Amino acid sequence: MTDNIILKSIGGFYYVKSGNEVIECKAKGKFRNLSLSPLAGDIVDFEDDGSTKIISKIYPRKNKFVRPPFANLDLMILVVSTMEPTPNFLVIDKMCAIARHKGVDVAVVITKTDIAEYKYVHDVYTKVGYPVFFTGENDQEQLAKLKELMKGKLCAFSGNSGVGKSTLLNKLFPHLKLETGRISKKLGRGKHTTRQVEIFPMEDCMVADTPGFSSVELDYDNFISKDNLQHAFVEFSKYIDNCKFRDCSHTGEKGCAVKEAVDKGNIAISRYESYKTLYDRQKDIKDWEL
């Protein structure tokens, strides 16, 4: 498991996992001059100045999120319920696009499969190429495969309220004993705590508690231009070079190979509709406006 990783920051102090200890550190002033703030998930070096431990180096980041602030995410686990709430494909596909743009792997977990049909959701995202798991009755094998995928990685769970994230985490890590249906104090979200990212070492992986993660948008550090959005939809890649026009936006032009793939059933209609909605949002945003 990753060592010398910042688990959380509170009031200018950073808590670094080092071996079996958690070390309280401050950061060198040089980081302020570089406009570089240590984040949960950063891999760091620290030194002892006699009175306290000082973070002296931040290693290059695999990726970075500003809202909520954390770095070096390996795996985004999108939790989707079959009902109550029903799947919001636009939110799911937006998070998939952000993950691909950031170089983060994606897995999808479908919950409440014992009470409603889940084949459509399963087929949409397996067709994209994402690993898809389900929970409900007799899900031990599925949970074991998910835990194997999580092994050695920094993972974050994302999903709308009510989809069953706490229930899923309880099944994966029973020692957490999270309260379902309400904010869990176990993962640092009691009503008197700040909404900060905190990373929790588990058995063979790490889980980032990322309040507000599901509400991130394609702006600021997550900005994807209208021209690059096509590349954030992984299944488009085999078709975009076959469009009749080089500058095809894939939103309805004649000779669009992506639209043709949708019509043939090779790309899910829900994914294509999400792309068009996000494209419409992004097309009028200029880089200098961010």
C-alpha positions as CSV (number, residue, x, y, z in Angstrom):
1,M,0.0,0.0,0.0
2,T,1.2,3.5,-0.8
3,D,3.4,5.1,1.9
4,N,4.1,8.7,2.7
5,I,0.6,9.7,1.5
6,I,-1.3,12.6,2.9
7,L,-4.5,11.3,4.4
8,K,-6.1,14.7,5.2
9,S,-5.4,18.3,6.0
10,I,-6.9,20.4,8.8
11,G,-6.0,24.0,9.5
12,G,-2.6,24.1,7.9
13,F,-1.6,20.7,9.3
14,Y,-1.2,17.6,7.1
15,Y,-1.5,14.0,8.3
16,V,0.8,11.7,6.5
17,K,0.7,7.9,6.6
18,S,4.2,6.7,7.2
19,G,4.4,2.9,7.8
20,N,1.9,2.2,10.6
21,E,2.0,5.7,11.9
22,V,0.2,8.9,11.0
23,I,2.5,11.9,11.2
24,E,1.3,15.5,11.7
25,C,3.3,17.8,9.4
26,K,3.3,21.4,8.2
27,A,4.4,22.5,4.7
28,K,7.4,24.4,3.7
29,G,6.8,28.0,2.7
30,K,8.3,27.4,-0.7
31,F,5.0,25.7,-1.8
32,R,3.1,28.9,-1.2
33,N,5.6,30.7,-3.5
34,L,5.0,28.1,-6.1
35,S,1.2,28.3,-5.7
36,L,1.3,24.6,-4.8
37,S,-0.7,23.4,-1.9
38,P,-0.3,19.8,-0.6
39,L,-3.5,17.8,-1.1
40,A,-4.9,14.6,0.3
41,G,-3.6,11.9,-1.9
42,D,-0.2,13.6,-2.5
43,I,2.9,11.5,-2.1
44,V,5.5,13.5,-0.1
45,D,8.8,13.6,1.7
46,F,9.0,15.2,5.1
47,E,11.9,16.2,7.4
48,D,12.3,16.9,11.1
49,D,13.3,20.5,11.9
50,G,13.5,19.7,15.6
51,S,10.1,21.0,16.7
52,T,7.8,19.6,14.0
53,K,7.8,17.6,10.8
54,I,7.9,19.6,7.6
55,I,6.7,18.4,4.2
56,S,9.7,19.2,1.9
57,K,8.7,17.6,-1.4
58,I,5.5,16.8,-3.3
59,Y,6.0,14.1,-5.9
60,P,4.5,14.7,-9.4
61,R,0.8,14.0,-9.4
62,K,-1.0,11.5,-11.6
63,N,-4.0,13.9,-11.5
64,K,-5.6,16.6,-9.4
65,F,-9.1,17.6,-8.4
66,V,-9.8,21.1,-7.0
67,R,-13.4,20.6,-5.9
68,P,-13.2,18.5,-3.8
69,P,-9.4,18.9,-3.4
70,F,-7.4,15.7,-3.7
71,A,-4.8,14.1,-6.0
72,N,-3.6,10.8,-7.5
73,L,-6.9,9.0,-7.8
74,D,-6.6,5.6,-9.4
75,L,-10.1,4.3,-9.6
76,M,-13.5,6.0,-9.7
77,I,-16.3,3.7,-8.6
78,L,-19.7,5.0,-9.9
79,V,-22.5,3.6,-7.8
80,V,-25.8,3.4,-9.7
81,S,-29.1,2.2,-8.2
82,T,-31.8,0.5,-10.3
83,M,-34.5,2.6,-8.6
84,E,-35.0,5.2,-5.8
85,P,-33.2,7.0,-7.4
86,T,-33.4,5.7,-10.9
87,P,-30.2,6.0,-12.9
88,N,-29.3,9.5,-14.0
89,F,-27.3,8.7,-17.2
90,L,-26.2,12.3,-17.7
91,V,-24.5,12.4,-14.3
92,I,-22.9,9.0,-14.8
93,D,-21.6,9.9,-18.2
94,K,-20.3,13.3,-17.0
95,M,-18.3,11.5,-14.3
96,C,-17.0,9.0,-16.8
97,A,-15.9,11.8,-19.1
98,I,-14.1,13.6,-16.2
99,A,-12.4,10.4,-15.2
100,R,-11.1,9.7,-18.7
101,H,-9.9,13.3,-19.1
102,K,-8.0,12.9,-15.8
103,G,-6.6,9.5,-16.5
104,V,-8.6,7.7,-13.9
105,D,-10.0,4.2,-14.3
106,V,-13.7,3.7,-14.0
107,A,-15.8,0.8,-12.5
108,V,-19.6,0.8,-12.3
109,V,-21.5,-0.8,-9.4
110,I,-25.3,-1.3,-9.8
111,T,-27.1,-1.5,-6.5
112,K,-30.6,-2.8,-5.6
113,T,-30.5,-5.4,-8.3
114,D,-32.7,-7.7,-6.2
115,I,-35.7,-5.3,-6.5
116,A,-35.5,-4.0,-10.1
117,E,-34.2,-4.7,-13.6
118,Y,-30.6,-3.8,-14.2
119,K,-29.8,-5.3,-17.6
120,Y,-29.9,-2.1,-19.5
121,V,-27.5,-0.3,-17.2
122,H,-25.2,-3.3,-17.2
123,D,-25.2,-3.6,-21.0
124,V,-24.6,0.1,-21.6
125,Y,-21.4,0.3,-19.6
126,T,-20.0,-3.2,-20.4
127,K,-20.3,-2.2,-24.0
128,V,-18.2,0.9,-23.3
129,G,-15.6,-1.4,-21.8
130,Y,-16.0,-0.6,-18.1
131,P,-16.0,-3.3,-15.5
132,V,-19.5,-3.5,-14.1
133,F,-20.6,-5.2,-10.8
134,F,-23.9,-5.6,-9.1
135,T,-25.1,-5.9,-5.5
136,G,-28.2,-7.5,-4.2
137,E,-28.8,-11.1,-3.2
138,N,-26.0,-13.6,-3.6
139,D,-23.5,-10.9,-4.5
140,Q,-20.4,-12.2,-2.6
141,E,-18.6,-13.2,-5.9
142,Q,-19.2,-9.8,-7.4
143,L,-18.0,-8.0,-4.2
144,A,-14.8,-10.2,-4.2
145,K,-14.1,-9.3,-7.8
146,L,-14.6,-5.6,-7.0
147,K,-12.2,-5.8,-4.0
148,E,-9.7,-7.5,-6.3
149,L,-9.9,-4.6,-8.7
150,M,-9.5,-2.1,-5.9
151,K,-6.4,-3.8,-4.5
152,G,-3.4,-1.4,-4.2
153,K,-5.4,1.6,-5.5
154,L,-6.6,4.9,-4.2
155,C,-10.4,4.7,-4.9
156,A,-13.3,7.1,-4.6
157,F,-17.0,6.2,-4.7
158,S,-19.3,8.6,-6.5
159,G,-23.1,8.4,-6.7
160,N,-26.2,10.4,-5.9
161,S,-27.8,10.3,-2.5
162,G,-29.7,7.2,-1.9
163,V,-28.0,4.9,-4.4
164,G,-26.5,2.8,-1.5
165,K,-22.9,3.8,-1.2
166,S,-22.9,3.2,2.6
167,T,-24.5,-0.2,2.1
168,L,-21.9,-1.1,-0.5
169,L,-19.0,0.0,1.7
170,N,-20.4,-2.0,4.6
171,K,-20.5,-5.1,2.4
172,L,-16.9,-4.5,1.2
173,F,-15.5,-3.5,4.6
174,P,-17.8,-4.7,7.4
175,H,-15.7,-3.2,10.2
176,L,-16.8,0.3,9.1
177,K,-20.4,-0.3,10.3
178,L,-21.6,2.8,8.5
179,E,-25.1,4.0,9.2
180,T,-27.2,3.8,6.1
181,G,-29.6,6.5,5.1
182,R,-27.7,9.3,6.8
183,I,-24.4,11.0,6.8
184,S,-21.8,8.8,8.4
185,K,-19.5,10.1,11.1
186,K,-17.3,7.2,10.5
187,L,-16.1,8.7,7.2
188,G,-15.7,12.2,8.6
189,R,-19.1,13.7,7.7
190,G,-20.8,14.4,11.0
191,K,-22.8,17.5,10.9
192,H,-20.2,19.5,12.8
193,T,-17.2,18.5,10.6
194,T,-15.8,20.4,7.6
195,R,-16.4,19.0,4.1
196,Q,-12.8,18.0,3.5
197,V,-11.4,15.0,1.7
198,E,-10.1,12.3,3.9
199,I,-8.4,9.0,2.8
200,F,-9.0,5.8,4.8
201,P,-6.5,2.9,4.6
202,M,-8.5,-0.3,4.2
203,E,-7.3,-3.9,3.9
204,D,-5.6,-3.8,0.5
205,C,-6.5,-0.4,-0.8
206,M,-7.4,3.2,0.2
207,V,-10.8,4.8,0.0
208,A,-11.1,8.6,-0.4
209,D,-14.1,10.2,1.3
210,T,-14.9,13.0,-1.2
211,P,-17.9,15.0,-0.2
212,G,-19.7,16.6,-3.1
213,F,-17.8,14.6,-5.7
214,S,-20.9,13.6,-7.6
215,S,-21.8,17.3,-8.2
216,V,-18.6,18.3,-10.0
217,E,-19.0,19.9,-13.4
218,L,-16.9,20.2,-16.6
219,D,-15.4,23.5,-15.5
220,Y,-12.3,24.9,-14.0
221,D,-9.8,22.1,-13.5
222,N,-12.3,19.6,-14.9
223,F,-12.8,21.7,-18.1
224,I,-13.1,19.7,-21.3
225,S,-13.3,21.7,-24.5
226,K,-16.1,20.9,-27.0
227,D,-13.4,19.6,-29.4
228,N,-11.9,17.3,-26.7
229,L,-15.2,16.0,-25.4
230,Q,-15.4,13.4,-28.1
231,H,-12.2,11.8,-26.7
232,A,-13.7,11.6,-23.2
233,F,-16.3,9.2,-24.6
234,V,-14.1,6.1,-25.0
235,E,-16.4,4.2,-27.4
236,F,-16.3,7.1,-29.9
237,S,-12.6,6.5,-30.6
238,K,-13.1,3.8,-33.3
239,Y,-15.5,6.0,-35.3
240,I,-14.4,9.6,-35.1
241,D,-11.8,9.3,-37.9
242,N,-14.4,7.9,-40.3
243,C,-16.7,11.0,-40.2
244,K,-17.2,12.7,-43.6
245,F,-16.1,16.1,-42.2
246,R,-12.9,16.5,-40.2
247,D,-14.4,19.0,-37.8
248,C,-17.6,16.9,-37.2
249,S,-19.1,17.7,-33.8
250,H,-21.1,14.4,-33.8
251,T,-24.3,16.2,-33.0
252,G,-26.2,15.5,-36.2
253,E,-24.0,16.3,-39.2
254,K,-24.4,14.4,-42.4
255,G,-21.9,11.6,-42.8
256,C,-21.2,11.3,-39.0
257,A,-19.8,7.9,-38.3
258,V,-20.6,8.2,-34.6
259,K,-24.3,8.8,-35.3
260,E,-24.2,5.9,-37.7
261,A,-22.8,3.7,-34.9
262,V,-25.6,4.9,-32.6
263,D,-28.2,4.0,-35.3
264,K,-26.7,0.5,-35.6
265,G,-26.7,0.0,-31.9
266,N,-23.0,0.0,-31.5
267,I,-23.1,3.0,-29.2
268,A,-25.9,3.3,-26.6
269,I,-28.5,6.0,-27.2
270,S,-28.2,7.2,-23.6
271,R,-24.5,7.7,-24.0
272,Y,-24.9,9.7,-27.2
273,E,-27.7,11.8,-25.7
274,S,-25.4,12.6,-22.7
275,Y,-22.6,13.6,-25.1
276,K,-24.8,16.0,-27.0
277,T,-26.1,17.6,-23.8
278,L,-22.6,18.1,-22.5
279,Y,-21.4,19.3,-25.9
280,D,-24.1,21.9,-25.9
281,R,-23.0,23.1,-22.5
282,Q,-19.3,23.3,-23.5
283,K,-19.6,24.8,-27.0
284,D,-19.9,28.4,-25.9
285,I,-17.3,28.3,-23.1
286,K,-14.0,29.9,-24.1
287,D,-10.7,28.9,-22.4
288,W,-10.1,32.5,-21.2
289,E,-13.5,32.5,-19.4
290,L,-12.4,29.8,-17.0
